[in-house]
Amino acid sequence: MIFERYDIIVVGAGHAGCEAAAAAANLGSKTLLITMDLRLMASMSCNPAMGGIAKGQIVREIDALGGYSGIVSDRTMIQFRMLNKSKGPAMWSPRCQSDKMLFSAEWRSLLEKTPNLDFWQDTVVGLLVEGDQIKGVKTMMGGEIESKAVILTNGTFLNGLIHIGEQHFPGGRMGEVASHGITEQLKEFGFEAKRLKTGTPVRIDGRTIDFSKLIEQKGDDEVVGFSYTEPFKINKQRSCWIAHTSLKVHETLRKGFKYSPMFNGRIQGVGPRYCPSIEDKIERFAGKDSHQLFVEPEGWTTEEYYLNGFSSSLPDYIQYEALRQIEGFENAKIFRPGYAIEYDYFPPEQLHHSLETRRIHGLYFAGQINGTTGYEEAACQGLMAGINASLTLRDEQPLVLSRAEAYIGVLIDDLITKGVDEPYRMFTSRAEYRILLRQDNADTRLTEMSYKIGLAKEERYQNYMKKKAKVHEIMDFLKETSVYPEEINRLLEEKQSAPIEQKMKIAFLLLRPQIGLFDMTNRISILKERYNTEDRFIRECLEEAEILIKYDSYIQKENELAEKLNRLENVKLPKEFDFHNIQSLSYESREKLNRYQPETLGQASRISGISPADINVLAIFLGR
Ligand SMILES: Cc1cc2nc3c(=O)[nH]c(=O)nc-3n(C[C@H](O)[C@H](O)[C@H](O)COP(=O)(O)OP(=O)(O)OC[C@H]3O[C@@H](n4cnc5c(N)ncnc54)[C@H](O)[C@@H]3O)c2cc1C
C-alpha cells in the first residue's frame, strides 16, 4: 500500500483519538486516523453515559472549543439530568444516558464529513523516529506511513490483559485484541511505562429484569443538552432504575474472593479508588449492608442494560449467582460478565502542557495512555493534542488553558505537575476556581480563544456573540427595572423572604438566596411579557444573567485570586535545568523539580512536596 505523507497521524479512534482527528483536520492539517476497527469509533467501553459531576463541564468546554463530543452526546441522548441542581451553580453538572451504538455511528458520520481527514483500519505496531523527531508510524498491514506529528491515543489497549476470576487473556477490551510493540519501543527511547487497572460490570438482558421491584429514575423535564451550537430538542426519554445489593448478595460475592485476581495479587495495576469494584466496596465498607446500583439502558432499541456499581472481576458464575439474589434480578440472564483490564500507561510528567512528549518532538499522548480514566477526560486531551499538534506545525504557540480558564486546564496541569498514582478522573474539588468554571459559561470562557486559532467556526462565534449581547441586555434590564411591593410580596412570602415596603430593583432582589429569576418570570408582568418563554436560548441567557448577578461578589473574588496566582504562571523557569544546582532547596525538592521540570513558577508551586519556601528560593534564584 502506498500512502501519502501526512501532517498528523492519530493512532486510535477512541474518545481522545476522535477529538484529536477532528481538531487537527478542522485546523487544516492533513490528518490520518488509524484505528483497529472503524466500526467502533468512540466506543463506550464502560457505562453508556456522558457528563456528570465535573465531566459535564468538560463536555461543554470541549463543545465551546469546537470539539464534537457535545454534539454527538446531544444527538444520541436517551435521557438527560442536570445533577446537583439543588446546590450552587458551580456544582450544576449536565449528564446524559446515551444510545451506545448510535454514539459510535454519529461520531463516524461527523468525522466522515470532516475535510482533510483520511481513515485507515489497521494496527500501529511501532513509531518511525529519527534522532528526537517523530517521522511516522509502522502498521501491521500497511508498512510505513510518514507524518510530521503523531498523536497516540491507545486507551486501554497497550499490553492490555483481561481478568475474569482465574481466567486471564490478552485484550484491549472484551472481544478486541491488545496492542503490542509501542510500549516496548518507547521504553527503548527512555520513556517510563507503568500499569493501571479498570473494570466494568455485567450487562443484563432487560427482558429478564422485574422492573416493578426497582425504583424508576426519570430524566429531567427541562433538557438542556451539551452543545452551544444546535437548537436542541428531545421528545422522549428512557428511564434508569435503582436497585440495591443485600447482605446475601455480599455473602455470595465473598465466596469468589479466593479466585479474585484483585485479592490474590494477580492484578498488579492500581485501580480507580473512587470507582471501585463491588468486591472492593464490600471489603472496604464491611459495615454496609447494602450498596445502591443504577440500571442503565444502553440505547433506544436494545434490551441490554448496564449495572452501574456492580463492576467485578470475580468468576462469571459467582457474578451471575450474586446478581440473581438482587431484588428484581431473580430470573435475570446476562449478555456478558463484568471483567477487569490491566494496561500500560505513560506517567504524564513526561509531557509538556501541550501534550507533546518531552523526549520526542512531534509525538503527543492523549487519553487513557496518560493515566486518566473516563470518556470526557480522554476526549478533552485528544482535542488539545489535535489543536497543539496543528498549531506547532503552523509555527504557532501551543494553546495551554490555565486552571482559571477551564477544567481542561486543571486536568492537564494536574497530570503534568502532579503525575498520577491511580487512574485520574476529574472532580469539581480538583479546581480552585469552581465559580468561574461553570457549565453555563464554557462558551464565554473559551469560544473566542478557539475562534482566534481558527477552530471555532464563524457560526459558533456568532452564536456566542449573540448570547453575550443578550446576557448583557438582560442584566442591564434587571439592574434598571424595579418591582413594586404589590407585585412581589406574595412570592416573597411563599419563599419565606422578607416583604419589601417600597419598589426595589429586580437585580437587588435576586441577591436573596431564596429568590430565583424563573420564579419571577412566571409572576411579574413586566418579566412575564419579556422573558416567560420556553425558548432554550433565552432561558440559557436568563440563567447566566441570574448567576452573574447573584454570585457577583464570589466571581469577583475568584477572579482576583486567579489574577494573583497568574503572576506566578508568567514567571518562566529555565528549560531542562538541573535543580541540583540550587543548593538551598531541599534534596527532595530538587529531585521532584528535576523529575517534573516545571515550565513556570506557578507549575512548580503545584508539585506536591514543593513548599512556599521552595518557591521563594526559586524566585530569588530568578532574580525576583
Ligand atoms: C473494561 C473497562 C472498564 C472501564 N471502566 C470505566 C469506568 O468505570 N469509568 C470511566 O470513567 N471509564 C472507564 N473506562 C475507561 C474509558 O473507557 C476510557 O477512559 C476511555 O474510553 C478512554 O478513551 P481513549 O480514547 O483514551 O481510549 P479508548 O476509548 O480505549 O480507545 C482506544 C482506541 O485506540 C485503538 N487502538 C489502540 N491501540 C491501537 C493501535 N496500536 N493501532 C491502532 N489502533 C489502536 C482502539 O482500537 C480504540 O479504538 C473503562 C474502560 C474499560 C476497557
The ligand as an ORCA input file, in Angstrom:
! r2SCAN-3c Opt
* xyz 0 1
  C     -13.175     -2.615     30.944
  C     -13.188     -1.147     31.005
  C     -13.770     -0.509     32.067
  C     -13.790      0.857     32.164
  N     -14.408      1.448     33.213
  C     -14.513      2.785     33.292
  C     -15.215      3.402     34.349
  O     -15.742      2.760     35.230
  N     -15.287      4.744     34.389
  C     -14.699      5.503     33.450
  O     -14.787      6.726     33.521
  N     -14.028      4.948     32.443
  C     -13.921      3.605     32.355
  N     -13.246      3.020     31.343
  C     -12.396      3.851     30.596
  C     -12.940      4.517     29.385
  O     -13.421      3.581     28.511
  C     -11.735      5.208     28.866
  O     -11.303      6.160     29.825
  C     -11.918      5.937     27.592
  O     -12.564      5.171     26.655
  C     -10.518      6.281     27.132
  O     -10.556      6.849     25.892
  P      -9.314      6.742     24.945
  O      -9.693      7.462     23.734
  O      -8.105      7.155     25.676
  O      -9.135      5.192     24.649
  P     -10.149      4.071     24.192
  O     -11.542      4.512     24.287
  O      -9.734      2.852     24.922
  O      -9.820      3.929     22.659
  C      -8.586      3.471     22.185
  C      -8.695      3.255     20.695
  O      -7.419      3.038     20.167
  C      -7.435      1.932     19.290
  N      -6.089      1.376     19.322
  C      -5.383      1.010     20.407
  N      -4.150      0.620     20.057
  C      -4.074      0.761     18.728
  C      -3.046      0.513     17.790
  N      -1.858      0.078     18.170
  N      -3.301      0.736     16.487
  C      -4.498      1.212     16.074
  N      -5.497      1.464     16.935
  C      -5.292      1.247     18.249
  C      -8.501      1.031     19.828
  O      -8.980      0.170     18.843
  C      -9.524      2.057     20.309
  O     -10.343      2.421     19.247
  C     -13.201      1.635     31.191
  C     -12.596      1.008     30.104
  C     -12.603     -0.377     30.012
  C     -11.963     -1.032     28.833
*
